[in-house]
Structures are given as structure tokens and as C-alpha cells.
């Protein structure tokens, strides 16, 4: 199934599945497990699967709230 990049609209995307993915965010490091989605090979944008995006959004809200 073809995936279009949500940022630039390119069809040139690659599906990825990382067992472990570390993100440095503000002044902390966050570990995610089981990250899936598509990466655009033109603009390098990452489109996460809906379940993974929900995890990232929860962490983002918690960090911004100071938790």
C-alpha cells in the first residue's frame, strides 16, 4: 500500500519499525518502544502510525505540563 508524506505529499516513502527509539526532547531523553510509521525519502519527515503518534502526544503533553 502506498503512503503519501503528510508534509510534502511525496510518494517516495519508506516504512519503518523500530523496537527502540530514543528522542532528546527539551532537556530530557525519552525512550519509545515499538515505533512504526513511514519516513519520506525526499523531505525526511516521519509520519508515525496513529497508535505511536498518540504515545508521542501523551509524552509531549506530560513534559509541557511539567510532569
Secondary structure, 3 states (H helix, E strand, C coil): CCCCCCCCCCCCEEEEEEEEEEEEECCEEEEEEEEEEEEECCCCCEEECHHHHHHHHHHHHHHHCCC
